[in-house]
């Protein structure tokens, strides 16, 4: 409910709630998210039910890890092509936009970087403080954050720590007019 993933690899037999029920709930909340089911006890009934609801693959255990990794890559690539076609149009030749958040307390730098990144086809969000950036991330996820280290209030290193706790997949680039070994470490 808090984070989206490219794919879910889900075991069928688990304590408390079984994988088929988790799959059904995922289908209701995230119908486009691909799911690979793993099972040590293949069932024709489960396979039929999940195939009707759009399972990406149904794999019997024990599973070879290279085979599973290959299936995951194949499904994500296949799903990525569908989402790219739906957002950019088939055959449009355009790549899906990378989303970038720029966080800096200097308004002129924010405006300048925003214009430069936008001209290069990036989708840009800006925040004038660390606390504002965290607030924005509650509703808008980004691929990359360009983050100033020295800011009043919450500094960039604290913002980095909080971003990585809550959104570990966001890549962060730190900017500093005062680089130091301590900050880098």
C-alpha positions as CSV (number, residue, x, y, z in Angstrom):
1,X,0.0,0.0,0.0
2,X,3.0,2.4,0.5
3,X,5.2,1.5,-2.5
4,X,4.9,0.3,-6.0
5,X,7.1,-2.4,-7.5
6,X,7.9,-3.6,-11.0
7,X,6.9,-7.1,-10.1
8,X,5.8,-9.3,-7.2
9,X,7.2,-12.9,-6.7
10,X,4.7,-14.5,-4.4
11,X,4.7,-17.9,-2.6
12,X,1.4,-19.7,-2.5
13,X,1.7,-21.4,0.8
14,X,2.3,-18.9,3.7
15,X,1.1,-18.6,7.3
16,X,-1.8,-16.3,8.1
17,X,-2.8,-15.5,4.5
18,X,-2.1,-17.6,1.5
19,X,-0.6,-16.4,-1.7
20,X,-3.8,-16.8,-3.7
21,X,-5.6,-14.4,-1.4
22,X,-2.6,-11.9,-1.5
23,X,-2.7,-12.2,-5.3
24,X,-6.5,-11.5,-5.4
25,X,-5.9,-8.4,-3.2
26,X,-3.1,-7.2,-5.4
27,X,-5.3,-7.6,-8.5
28,X,-8.0,-5.5,-6.8
29,X,-5.6,-2.7,-5.7
30,X,-3.0,-2.8,-8.5
31,X,-4.5,-4.7,-11.5
32,X,-1.5,-3.9,-13.8
33,X,1.2,-5.1,-11.4
34,X,2.7,-8.4,-12.7
35,X,2.8,-11.3,-10.3
36,X,4.8,-14.6,-10.5
37,X,3.4,-17.3,-8.2
38,X,5.8,-19.9,-6.7
39,X,4.4,-23.2,-5.4
40,X,5.6,-26.4,-4.0
41,X,2.2,-28.0,-4.5
42,X,0.9,-27.1,-8.0
43,X,-2.8,-27.0,-8.3
44,X,-4.8,-26.9,-11.5
45,X,-7.5,-25.0,-9.7
46,X,-5.1,-22.3,-8.5
47,X,-3.4,-22.1,-11.9
48,X,-6.8,-21.7,-13.7
49,X,-8.1,-19.1,-11.2
50,X,-5.0,-17.0,-11.3
51,X,-4.6,-17.2,-15.1
52,X,-8.1,-15.8,-15.5
53,X,-7.1,-12.8,-13.3
54,X,-3.8,-12.2,-15.2
55,X,-1.0,-14.0,-13.5
56,X,2.4,-13.3,-15.2
57,X,3.7,-16.8,-14.5
58,X,3.1,-19.9,-12.3
59,X,6.4,-21.7,-11.3
60,X,6.8,-24.9,-9.4
61,X,9.3,-25.1,-6.5
62,X,12.1,-25.9,-6.1
63,X,13.0,-23.2,-8.6
64,X,16.3,-22.6,-10.2
65,X,17.4,-19.0,-9.2
66,X,18.7,-18.3,-12.7
67,X,15.4,-19.4,-14.2
68,X,13.5,-17.2,-11.8
69,X,15.7,-14.2,-12.4
70,X,15.3,-14.7,-16.1
71,X,11.5,-14.9,-15.8
72,X,11.4,-11.7,-13.6
73,X,13.4,-9.8,-16.2
74,X,11.3,-11.1,-19.1
75,X,8.0,-10.2,-17.3
76,X,9.3,-6.7,-16.3
77,X,10.5,-6.0,-19.8
78,X,7.2,-7.2,-21.3
79,X,5.2,-5.1,-18.8
80,X,7.5,-2.1,-19.3
81,X,6.9,-2.2,-23.0
82,X,3.1,-2.1,-22.3
83,X,3.3,0.8,-19.9
84,X,5.6,2.7,-22.3
85,X,3.1,2.2,-25.2
86,X,0.2,3.3,-23.0
87,X,2.0,6.5,-21.9
88,X,3.8,7.5,-25.1
89,X,1.8,5.8,-27.7
90,X,2.9,2.8,-29.8
91,X,5.5,3.7,-32.3
92,X,5.8,7.2,-31.1
93,X,9.6,6.8,-30.7
94,X,9.6,8.7,-27.4
95,X,11.0,7.3,-24.1
96,X,9.0,7.6,-20.9
97,X,10.1,10.6,-19.0
98,X,12.5,10.3,-16.0
99,X,11.2,12.2,-13.0
100,X,13.6,14.4,-11.1
101,X,13.1,16.4,-7.9
102,X,15.5,19.3,-7.3
103,X,15.8,20.3,-3.6
104,X,17.7,23.5,-2.9
105,X,17.1,26.6,-0.8
106,X,18.4,28.9,-3.6
107,X,15.4,29.9,-5.8
108,X,17.6,31.0,-8.7
109,X,19.4,27.7,-8.8
110,X,16.1,25.8,-8.6
111,X,14.7,27.7,-11.5
112,X,17.8,27.4,-13.6
113,X,18.2,23.6,-13.1
114,X,14.5,23.1,-13.6
115,X,14.6,24.8,-17.0
116,X,17.8,23.0,-18.0
117,X,16.4,19.5,-17.0
118,X,13.0,20.2,-18.6
119,X,14.6,21.2,-22.0
120,X,16.3,17.8,-21.9
121,X,13.0,15.9,-21.6
122,X,13.0,15.3,-17.8
123,X,9.9,15.7,-15.7
124,X,10.9,18.1,-12.9
125,X,9.5,18.8,-9.5
126,X,11.2,21.4,-7.2
127,X,11.3,21.9,-3.4
128,X,12.8,24.9,-1.6
129,X,13.5,22.9,1.6
130,X,14.1,19.4,2.9
131,X,10.8,19.3,4.7
132,X,8.9,20.4,1.6
133,X,10.7,17.7,-0.4
134,X,9.6,15.0,2.0
135,X,6.0,16.4,2.0
136,X,5.9,16.3,-1.8
137,X,7.2,12.7,-1.8
138,X,4.1,11.6,0.1
139,X,2.1,12.1,-3.1
140,X,4.6,12.3,-6.0
141,X,7.4,9.7,-6.4
142,X,10.4,10.5,-8.4
143,X,13.2,8.5,-10.0
144,X,16.1,10.8,-9.0
145,X,16.6,13.5,-6.4
146,X,19.2,16.2,-6.8
147,X,19.7,17.4,-3.2
148,X,21.7,20.3,-1.7
149,X,23.7,19.3,1.3
150,X,23.7,22.7,3.1
151,X,20.2,24.0,3.7
152,X,18.6,25.9,6.6
153,X,16.4,23.8,8.9
154,X,16.7,20.2,7.7
155,X,20.0,19.7,5.9
156,X,20.5,17.4,2.9
157,X,22.1,14.6,4.8
158,X,19.0,14.3,7.0
159,X,16.7,14.5,4.0
160,X,18.8,11.7,2.3
161,X,18.5,9.5,5.4
162,X,14.7,9.9,5.5
163,X,14.3,9.4,1.8
164,X,16.3,6.2,1.8
165,X,14.3,4.9,4.8
166,X,10.9,5.5,3.1
167,X,11.8,5.3,-0.6
168,X,15.0,3.3,-1.1
169,X,14.6,3.1,-4.9
170,X,15.0,6.9,-5.4
171,X,18.5,7.6,-6.6
172,X,20.0,10.7,-4.9
173,X,22.7,13.1,-6.2
174,X,24.1,15.4,-3.5
175,X,25.2,18.9,-4.4
176,X,27.6,20.8,-2.2
177,X,29.4,24.1,-2.4
178,X,31.4,22.9,0.6
179,X,32.4,19.3,-0.1
180,X,34.0,17.3,2.8
181,X,35.1,13.8,3.3
182,X,32.9,13.5,6.4
183,X,29.8,14.5,4.4
184,X,30.8,12.0,1.6
185,X,31.2,9.2,4.1
